[in-house]
Amino acid sequence: MKTKLIIMTFLFACSVWLIGCEQEGPAESAGERIDQTMEEAGERLEEAGQAVKETTEQAYEATRERLEETGEAAQETTEQALEEAGDTAEKTGEAIEERTQ
């Protein structure tokens, strides 16, 4: 009889424990909401990071292109200035020769 009472008490305790596990309490619901919120925040941060990366790459490319164009323009201007200086020096040399003759 005592054994039956112990077994019955054990089975009752197990059934109460199983019922308690099946029902969500407010803490578990709050925990799930926190997990979901954190997951969504992580996804948003990842999307924002990707957007920053893309914007940075675009800005880098635009800056690189402008620097390249500026370098080419500076080179052309320098070449023209040197050519004009050479022409002027040549004309000056010719003028000096004419005067010395």
C-alpha atoms as a printed R data frame, in Angstrom:
    type eleno elety resid chain resno      x      y       z
1   ATOM     1    CA   MET     A     1  0.000  0.000   0.000
2   ATOM     2    CA   LYS     A     2  2.801  2.368   0.883
3   ATOM     3    CA   THR     A     3  4.516  1.556  -2.421
4   ATOM     4    CA   LYS     A     4  1.341  2.338  -4.353
5   ATOM     5    CA   LEU     A     5  1.052  5.681  -2.562
6   ATOM     6    CA   ILE     A     6  4.659  6.551  -3.413
7   ATOM     7    CA   ILE     A     7  4.144  5.571  -7.071
8   ATOM     8    CA   MET     A     8  0.891  7.560  -7.258
9   ATOM     9    CA   THR     A     9  2.582 10.610  -5.694
10  ATOM    10    CA   PHE     A    10  5.499 10.294  -8.107
11  ATOM    11    CA   LEU     A    11  3.178 10.010 -11.141
12  ATOM    12    CA   PHE     A    12  1.153 12.999  -9.942
13  ATOM    13    CA   ALA     A    13  4.329 15.065  -9.489
14  ATOM    14    CA   CYS     A    14  5.523 14.074 -12.966
15  ATOM    15    CA   SER     A    15  2.199 15.029 -14.553
16  ATOM    16    CA   VAL     A    16  2.207 18.414 -12.781
17  ATOM    17    CA   TRP     A    17  5.794 18.966 -13.939
18  ATOM    18    CA   LEU     A    18  4.901 18.077 -17.560
19  ATOM    19    CA   ILE     A    19  1.890 20.395 -17.529
20  ATOM    20    CA   GLY     A    20  4.082 23.177 -16.170
21  ATOM    21    CA   CYS     A    21  6.588 22.635 -18.975
22  ATOM    22    CA   GLU     A    22  3.923 22.854 -21.670
23  ATOM    23    CA   GLN     A    23  2.485 26.160 -20.514
24  ATOM    24    CA   GLU     A    24  4.419 29.283 -21.368
25  ATOM    25    CA   GLY     A    25  4.867 31.666 -18.535
26  ATOM    26    CA   PRO     A    26  5.203 35.427 -18.866
27  ATOM    27    CA   ALA     A    27  8.981 35.226 -18.450
28  ATOM    28    CA   GLU     A    28  9.313 32.752 -21.315
29  ATOM    29    CA   SER     A    29  7.069 34.875 -23.551
30  ATOM    30    CA   ALA     A    30  9.114 37.955 -22.696
31  ATOM    31    CA   GLY     A    31 12.313 36.037 -23.407
32  ATOM    32    CA   GLU     A    32 11.025 34.984 -26.820
33  ATOM    33    CA   ARG     A    33 10.053 38.579 -27.632
34  ATOM    34    CA   ILE     A    34 13.499 39.766 -26.561
35  ATOM    35    CA   ASP     A    35 15.135 37.095 -28.732
36  ATOM    36    CA   GLN     A    36 13.009 38.099 -31.707
37  ATOM    37    CA   THR     A    37 13.746 41.797 -31.166
38  ATOM    38    CA   MET     A    38 17.478 41.122 -30.919
39  ATOM    39    CA   GLU     A    39 17.397 39.027 -34.088
40  ATOM    40    CA   GLU     A    40 15.552 41.771 -35.973
41  ATOM    41    CA   ALA     A    41 17.990 44.387 -34.655
42  ATOM    42    CA   GLY     A    42 20.899 42.234 -35.813
43  ATOM    43    CA   GLU     A    43 19.382 41.937 -39.281
44  ATOM    44    CA   ARG     A    44 18.856 45.703 -39.456
45  ATOM    45    CA   LEU     A    45 22.432 46.337 -38.367
46  ATOM    46    CA   GLU     A    46 23.674 43.939 -41.015
47  ATOM    47    CA   GLU     A    47 21.600 45.719 -43.668
48  ATOM    48    CA   ALA     A    48 22.883 49.102 -42.483
49  ATOM    49    CA   GLY     A    49 26.455 47.826 -42.582
50  ATOM    50    CA   GLN     A    50 25.957 46.603 -46.140
51  ATOM    51    CA   ALA     A    51 24.507 49.980 -47.150
52  ATOM    52    CA   VAL     A    52 27.486 51.787 -45.595
53  ATOM    53    CA   LYS     A    53 29.871 49.465 -47.421
54  ATOM    54    CA   GLU     A    54 28.169 50.072 -50.767
55  ATOM    55    CA   THR     A    55 28.085 53.845 -50.238
56  ATOM    56    CA   THR     A    56 31.754 53.862 -49.260
57  ATOM    57    CA   GLU     A    57 32.686 51.846 -52.342
58  ATOM    58    CA   GLN     A    58 30.750 54.233 -54.578
59  ATOM    59    CA   ALA     A    59 32.376 57.275 -52.971
60  ATOM    60    CA   TYR     A    60 35.814 55.678 -53.343
61  ATOM    61    CA   GLU     A    61 35.234 54.944 -57.020
62  ATOM    62    CA   ALA     A    62 33.927 58.461 -57.725
63  ATOM    63    CA   THR     A    63 36.902 60.009 -55.899
64  ATOM    64    CA   ARG     A    64 39.355 57.778 -57.745
65  ATOM    65    CA   GLU     A    65 37.853 58.738 -61.105
66  ATOM    66    CA   ARG     A    66 37.973 62.459 -60.272
67  ATOM    67    CA   LEU     A    67 41.572 62.220 -59.111
68  ATOM    68    CA   GLU     A    68 42.485 60.414 -62.304
69  ATOM    69    CA   GLU     A    69 40.776 63.104 -64.396
70  ATOM    70    CA   THR     A    70 42.508 65.848 -62.395
71  ATOM    71    CA   GLY     A    71 45.878 64.166 -62.874
72  ATOM    72    CA   GLU     A    72 45.328 63.884 -66.619
73  ATOM    73    CA   ALA     A    73 44.275 67.542 -66.841
74  ATOM    74    CA   ALA     A    74 47.325 68.625 -64.824
75  ATOM    75    CA   GLN     A    75 49.591 66.601 -67.092
76  ATOM    76    CA   GLU     A    76 48.068 68.155 -70.223
77  ATOM    77    CA   THR     A    77 48.383 71.662 -68.777
78  ATOM    78    CA   THR     A    78 52.007 71.046 -67.808
79  ATOM    79    CA   GLU     A    79 52.824 69.688 -71.267
80  ATOM    80    CA   GLN     A    80 51.215 72.724 -72.919
81  ATOM    81    CA   ALA     A    81 53.078 75.124 -70.611
82  ATOM    82    CA   LEU     A    82 56.382 73.398 -71.345
83  ATOM    83    CA   GLU     A    83 55.718 73.477 -75.069
84  ATOM    84    CA   GLU     A    84 54.853 77.181 -74.932
85  ATOM    85    CA   ALA     A    85 57.954 77.884 -72.817
86  ATOM    86    CA   GLY     A    86 60.052 75.998 -75.346
87  ATOM    87    CA   ASP     A    87 58.538 77.972 -78.226
88  ATOM    88    CA   THR     A    88 59.180 81.234 -76.362
89  ATOM    89    CA   ALA     A    89 62.775 80.238 -75.614
90  ATOM    90    CA   GLU     A    90 63.309 79.300 -79.245
91  ATOM    91    CA   LYS     A    91 61.898 82.618 -80.471
92  ATOM    92    CA   THR     A    92 64.000 84.494 -77.932
93  ATOM    93    CA   GLY     A    93 67.090 82.643 -79.083
94  ATOM    94    CA   GLU     A    94 66.320 83.466 -82.718
95  ATOM    95    CA   ALA     A    95 65.779 87.131 -81.841
96  ATOM    96    CA   ILE     A    96 69.113 87.260 -80.014
97  ATOM    97    CA   GLU     A    97 70.856 85.683 -82.996
98  ATOM    98    CA   GLU     A    98 69.328 88.213 -85.386
99  ATOM    99    CA   ARG     A    99 70.452 91.132 -83.229
100 ATOM   100    CA   THR     A   100 73.960 89.826 -82.831
101 ATOM   101    CA   GLN     A   101 74.519 89.450 -86.571
